[in-house]
């Protein structure tokens, strides 16, 4: 999840700086990090903040501590949550993607949400997909996805526009269509996370009581500065764990 740096705790920003250095090869797999004093000086941060970030990196499997050696980069650092834009059904899976069960495939006029996040003009026609993501025993999440107006897609991402017009299989998410159509196209994403309650309608869709606690993730995918997809993902209590740290 990308959240503006002004809103993030300093230790989270520091975590990302070190994680980025690991992933871009500044600290390659198997290498040993500089000592804490030296690393704190190089990064221009306090040692307590650095120590907290390093502990988080260890917990997330990027670093290991070897007695007599220090902190080393693991041979296969795990990918981070939303770092590589992936369909939610893959991010929530434990080895195999969740099933996508379509609830609605429609064309809608702009709402306040899509006007804000897709910059949709008045009276535009936006493709809207609502889907349940289901595991073996229960629904894990509810997704609502909107594509930008077709004229916008034709200009910013014609391959995505073509893929939507080709009427892809209904048992897929719009984000899966977008990522499959984006080979060679650089995508960036910005997401927000908030706590909420399901409410009656969403509770009925997910088979949960209306007062069930949930996490609401809003997501906007862009090509350059142009938003091409906006989504809301509702994850109720008991849904599979979702790591949400993302770097653009």
N, C-alpha and C positions, 0 to 999 in steps of 0.2 A: 504494500500500500504506500503510495506516495502522498505525504502530507507536507504542507509547506514547512520549510526548515524553521520558520519563526515559531511554529506551534509545537515543535518537537522538543523533548527533553534533550539537554546537551549530551547526555550519555548515549542517547539513541543516534544523534548525529555522529558522534565519535565511533560508535559501533559500525555505522555505515561506512565511514571513512576507512576503517581498518578492513572491513569485509570487502569493500571495493578494491583495496590494494591487494587482497588475497586473490580475488577473482581476476584481476587484470595482470597478475603475474609479478607484481612488485615484491610480494612475499610468496614464492612458488611452493607447491606441495613439498613437504619434507624439510623446508627451510626453518631456521630458528629465528624468532623475532628478536629485535634488539632488547637489551635489558629495559626494565621499567623506567629508570631515570632517563636513559638515552631516548627511549621512544616518546616519553612525555615531553622531552625537550624538542624532539623533531616535530611533534604534532602541535606543540604549543598549548598543552593542556596540563591540568593538575594531575598528580599521581593518583589521588582517590578516584577521580572520574575515570582515568585510564584503567585502574584496577577493576572498577565495576564493569566497564565495557569488555575487558578481557574475560572476566568471569562469564558474562553473557555469551561471548563467542565460544567459550569452552562448552557451555551448556548446549549451545546450538550445533556443536560438532565440528566447528571450523578449526579449533585449536585443541591441542593436548599438552599436558604438562609432563615433562620427562625429568626425573630427578637427576641433578647434576648437569642438565643440558639447558632447561628452561622451557619456554612455550614454543611449540613447533606447530607448523601448519599441517593439518591432516592430509594424507595422500589423496583423498577424494572428498574435498569439502562439499557438503550438501548444498544444493540450490536453495535459495531463499524464497519463501512464499510466493509473492506476486512479482518477483524480480524478472522472471520471464513470463510474459503475458500468456496465460493458459486459461482454457475454459474452466469454469468452476467445478464441473463434474469431474475433471481430472485432478484439480487441486484438493478436492475433498475425498478423493478415492484413497484406498489403502492397497494400491497395486493394480486395481482395475477400475475404470471409470464408472461412476454411478449412471443409472439409466435416466435418460431424459424423457419425461412423459409430457407431451404437449397438452396444454389446457386451452390455449387460444392462439390463433395466428390471424392477425387482422391488420387493417390500415386505419390509423387514427389521426385526428387533428392534433396540433400541439397542445400540451398541457403546460402548467407552470414549470414542471420539472424539465420537460424537453425543451421548452423555450429557453430556460436558463442554461441547460447543459449542452444542448445541441445547437443553440442559437437558431432555432427553427423559426422561419417566418410565419406570419399569420396565414391560416388556411393551407399550410403545407400538408402533404400526405406522408405520414411516417409509418413504416412497417413496425408492428408491435408483436412481440412473442412473449407469451407467458408459459412457463414450464415448471413442472415439479421435478426435482432431482431425487431419485429414490434409490435406496440400497436394498438389501435382501429383505429387511424386516419392516422398514418404515420410510416415509418421506424425510429426506435430510435437509432440503432447502426449497425455497420458492424463488424463482428468478423471473424478473420482468425486464425485457430488453427492447430498446428502440433503436432503429437505424436512422441516420440523418436523411434528409429529403433526397430524393433520387438525383436531382440536379446537382446537389452538393457532392454526392458519392461519385457521380459521373466525372466530376472535375478532380476530386481529391483521391479517390480510390476506385477506379473503374472496374478492377477485378472483383472487388467486393460487391459492387452494384450488379455485375454480371452473375455472380454466384447466387445472389438473392433472387434475381429474376429467373434463374434456372430451376427454381422450386426445389431446393434441397430436401432430402429426407426429413420428415417432420420430427423424427426422434433425435434431434440434435439441437444444440443451443446456437443462438445467433453468433456468440463469440467464437464458437468452434468453426462456424462458416467463415468468419472474419480471419481467424488465424490461418486457416487452410488456404485462404485466398491472398495471404500477405507475404508469400515468399519473395524476398528482395525488397519488401516495403517496410520501412522503419515505423513501428508503432510506439507510442508512449501512452502511459496511463496515469490517471490520478484517481485516488479512491478516498472515501471517507467512511468512518466506522462510528456507529452510535448504538446505544442500548435502547430498547423499546419493548413493547408488548405486542403480541401477534394481532390482537383484535379478533372480532367475530369471523369476518370473511376469510382472513388468512389462516385463522385457527381451523376453520372448517376444511380449507384446502389441504392443510398439513396434518389434519387429524389430531389436533392438539386443542386444549382449552384456550379460550380467548385471552385469558390472563397469563399465558405462558410467556416467560421472558425470552427475548430474542436479540440477536445482533443484526442490525441493518447495515449492509455495505452498499454504498453508492459508488459507481464506477463510470468513468468517462475515458474512452479510447480515442486517441487522436492520430492523424497523419500530419506531421508538421504542427501547425497551429489550428488545424481544422478538425473539430470533433466529428467522428463518424459513427460512434455507437455510445449509448448511455444505458446504464442498467441499475436496477435495484435488486439486491439479493438478500433474502430474509432467512436467517439461520436460527432455528429455535433451540432452546436448551436441549442438550442431548445430541445435537448434530455433530458429525465428525469434526475434529479439530482442524482449524484453518490458520496456517501461518500467514500473517498479513504484512510482513515487512517487504517493501518494494523500493527499488531504485530505478529512476528513469534514466 
